[in-house]
Amino acid sequence: MNRYIILLLLLPALAACTKKEDHTTGSLPAHSYQVSGVKDVALKHNMAGDTTELTISPGSLVQEQVILSVLNYDTASLKIWLESQAGVSPYSTYLYTRAKMAVPGTYSATVRAISENRDTILQPYKIVVDSTNEGDCIEYFIKAITGTHPTTWIGSLGGDPAYISMENNNGVKKGILPRLYVGRSYKTIIRTNNDSPVYFDIDCNSGEIKIPLQKVYAGIQEYWVRGDGYLMPRTYSYEINYLSTPDSSNLNYATLTIKGTMNF
């Protein structure tokens, strides 16, 4: 009888030990919510970029606020933003990714989600920027500067309007500088004739702008123009430096500069 009594007294302790062993060997609890839709994207230099729908779903019947953000990406080369950054699960939002004249290659970014109870989910993804042909690059540049106000300078003097546009001749797109200032000094510069624009090239893959040597007219006077420049996506700006002279073999006039901003 005493043995039966001892066994009955030991049963609760044995059950407690068994329960403790099951708890320590079980799997870790899952996140209290889920983020789906994050994927690698491929980009070209255009205003369309990539649009990806993200869905935040509760992991249980409990609804909670989840805040989203995008981390660890090259802000000088990419523009990434969310349609909405916070909501109560379940909800959906859109992730937008656009190349800012980025050098072709593979970039990375991370979508971070944080819930009310600080449950954090990190989802990295890759952005592959493809090379862009000259015509598409010029079209992208023209759209990026639409509504801005580029100006022409000689040294620290100037600030007069500069004009930049695009010519599309049967699908062949060229950048043009209509009514470009030419001349020796700020007091003597004049604009080229309406029918005598200066053509330029842009390489989105390197960020370079080129004005090949060409002849234009201002009134009855002929001028030879050439120059180069560069895109500065980190500061949303660009600069084109050029020289003009009546003699194509001796471009020794003062340098004129066109400065402007871009909107991506």
C-alpha positions in Angstrom: 0.0 0.0 0.0 2.8 2.4 0.9 4.3 1.8 -2.5 1.1 2.8 -4.3 0.8 5.9 -2.2 4.4 6.9 -3.1 3.7 6.4 -6.8 0.6 8.5 -6.7 2.6 11.3 -5.0 5.2 11.1 -7.8 2.9 11.3 -10.8 2.5 15.2 -10.8 6.2 15.6 -10.7 6.8 13.2 -13.6 4.1 15.0 -15.7 5.8 18.3 -15.0 9.1 17.0 -16.1 7.6 15.5 -19.4 5.9 18.9 -20.2 9.2 20.8 -19.6 11.1 18.5 -22.0 8.5 19.0 -24.8 8.7 22.7 -24.4 12.4 23.0 -24.8 12.6 20.8 -27.8 9.7 22.5 -29.7 10.1 24.9 -32.7 10.4 28.6 -32.2 7.2 30.7 -32.6 6.6 32.1 -36.0 6.2 35.9 -36.8 3.0 37.5 -35.7 2.5 38.6 -39.3 3.8 37.9 -42.9 5.1 40.1 -45.7 4.7 38.8 -49.2 5.5 40.1 -52.7 9.1 41.2 -52.3 11.0 40.1 -55.4 14.1 41.0 -57.5 13.4 43.6 -60.2 14.9 44.6 -63.5 15.1 48.3 -64.6 15.9 50.5 -67.5 16.3 54.2 -67.4 12.7 55.4 -67.8 10.0 57.0 -65.7 8.1 53.7 -65.5 10.5 51.9 -63.3 9.1 48.9 -61.4 5.9 48.6 -59.3 5.6 45.7 -56.9 2.5 45.0 -54.7 3.3 44.0 -51.1 0.8 42.3 -48.9 1.0 42.3 -45.1 -1.1 39.5 -43.5 -1.7 38.7 -39.8 -0.2 35.4 -38.6 -3.1 34.9 -36.2 -6.5 36.4 -35.5 -4.8 39.4 -33.8 -4.6 42.5 -36.1 -1.7 44.9 -35.4 -0.1 47.9 -37.0 2.9 47.2 -39.2 5.4 49.9 -40.4 7.4 49.4 -43.6 10.6 51.0 -44.8 13.3 50.4 -47.4 16.9 50.3 -46.2 20.5 49.7 -47.5 20.3 51.0 -51.1 22.3 53.4 -53.2 20.3 56.6 -53.0 22.5 58.3 -55.6 21.6 55.7 -58.2 18.1 54.6 -57.2 14.8 56.1 -56.1 12.7 53.7 -54.0 9.6 54.6 -52.1 6.4 53.0 -50.7 2.8 54.1 -51.5 2.0 53.8 -47.8 4.4 53.0 -45.0 2.0 51.9 -42.2 -1.3 50.1 -41.9 -3.2 47.5 -39.8 -2.8 44.0 -41.1 -4.2 42.8 -43.4 -3.3 45.5 -45.9 -1.5 46.0 -49.2 0.8 48.7 -50.5 3.0 49.3 -53.5 6.8 49.4 -53.7 8.2 51.7 -56.4 11.8 51.3 -57.7 13.3 53.7 -60.3 16.8 54.1 -61.7 18.3 57.6 -61.4 20.8 57.5 -64.3 22.4 54.6 -62.5 25.5 52.8 -63.9 24.3 49.4 -65.2 24.8 46.6 -62.7 23.2 44.8 -59.8 22.2 46.8 -56.7 20.5 45.7 -53.5 17.9 46.9 -51.1 16.0 45.6 -48.0 12.4 45.9 -47.1 12.0 46.1 -43.3 8.7 45.6 -41.5 8.2 46.3 -37.8 5.0 45.5 -35.9 3.6 47.1 -32.7 5.3 44.5 -30.5 8.7 45.1 -32.3 8.5 41.9 -34.3 10.8 42.6 -37.2 11.0 41.1 -40.7 13.9 41.9 -43.1 13.5 40.9 -46.8 16.4 41.8 -49.1 16.0 42.0 -52.9 18.1 42.8 -55.9 17.7 45.5 -58.5 19.4 44.8 -61.9 19.8 48.0 -64.0 20.2 47.2 -67.7 22.1 49.3 -70.2 20.1 52.0 -72.0 20.5 53.1 -75.7 21.2 56.7 -76.5 17.7 57.5 -77.7 15.9 56.2 -74.7 18.5 57.9 -72.4 17.8 61.3 -74.1 14.0 60.8 -73.8 14.4 60.0 -70.0 16.6 63.0 -69.5 14.2 65.3 -71.2 11.3 64.0 -69.0 13.5 64.4 -65.9 14.1 68.1 -66.7 10.6 69.0 -67.8 9.3 71.9 -65.7 12.8 72.9 -64.5 14.6 76.1 -65.5 18.2 75.5 -66.8 20.4 78.6 -67.0 23.5 79.7 -69.0 26.6 81.1 -67.2 30.0 82.4 -68.1 32.0 82.0 -64.9 29.9 83.5 -62.1 28.0 85.8 -64.6 24.7 85.0 -66.1 21.7 83.0 -65.1 19.9 83.5 -68.4 17.4 80.8 -69.5 18.8 77.9 -71.5 16.7 75.8 -73.7 16.9 72.0 -74.0 14.6 69.7 -75.9 14.5 66.5 -78.0 14.1 65.9 -81.7 12.4 62.6 -82.7 13.0 62.0 -86.4 11.2 58.7 -87.4 12.2 57.1 -84.1 15.8 58.5 -84.0 15.9 60.7 -80.9 18.5 63.4 -80.5 19.0 66.0 -77.8 19.0 69.6 -79.1 20.0 73.0 -77.6 17.9 75.5 -79.6 18.9 79.2 -79.5 22.2 78.4 -77.7 24.3 81.3 -76.5 27.6 81.7 -78.4 30.4 84.3 -78.3 33.5 85.5 -76.5 32.3 87.2 -73.3 29.1 87.7 -71.5 28.7 91.2 -73.0 29.0 89.9 -76.5 27.2 86.5 -76.5 24.2 86.1 -78.8 21.8 83.3 -79.4 21.9 81.0 -82.4 19.2 81.2 -85.0 16.0 79.3 -84.5 16.8 77.0 -87.4 20.4 76.4 -86.2 20.2 74.2 -83.1 23.1 72.4 -81.4 22.9 68.6 -81.1 24.1 66.7 -78.0 24.4 63.1 -76.9 23.9 61.6 -73.4 25.1 58.2 -72.2 23.0 57.1 -69.3 25.4 54.2 -68.7 28.3 56.5 -67.9 26.6 59.8 -67.1 28.4 61.7 -69.8 27.1 64.4 -72.0 28.8 65.3 -75.3 28.4 68.1 -77.8 30.3 67.0 -80.9 32.0 69.6 -83.0 29.4 71.3 -85.2 28.7 74.5 -87.1 25.8 76.8 -86.2 24.7 80.3 -87.1 23.9 83.4 -85.0 22.6 86.0 -87.5 24.9 85.7 -90.5 27.9 84.8 -88.4 28.9 81.2 -88.2 30.2 79.6 -85.0 31.8 76.2 -84.2 30.6 74.6 -81.0 31.8 71.6 -79.0 31.6 70.6 -75.3 30.9 68.0 -72.7 29.2 67.6 -69.4 28.0 65.2 -66.8 24.9 64.0 -64.9 25.0 64.3 -61.1 22.1 62.2 -59.9 23.2 62.4 -56.2 22.4 66.1 -56.3 19.6 65.8 -59.0 21.6 68.1 -61.2 23.6 68.3 -64.5 26.2 70.6 -66.1 27.1 71.1 -69.7 30.3 73.1 -70.5 31.0 74.2 -74.1 33.1 76.5 -76.2 32.2 78.5 -79.4 34.4 80.4 -81.9 34.2 81.4 -85.6 37.3 79.2 -86.2 36.8 75.4 -85.9 40.5 74.8 -85.3 40.9 77.3 -82.4 38.2 77.0 -79.8 39.7 79.4 -77.4 36.7 81.5 -76.4 35.5 81.6 -72.8 33.7 78.5 -71.5 29.9 78.7 -71.2 28.0 76.5 -68.8 24.5 75.3 -68.7 23.3 74.2 -65.3 20.0 72.6 -64.3 18.1 70.2 -62.1 16.4 66.8 -62.7 13.3 65.3 -61.2 13.1 61.5 -61.0 
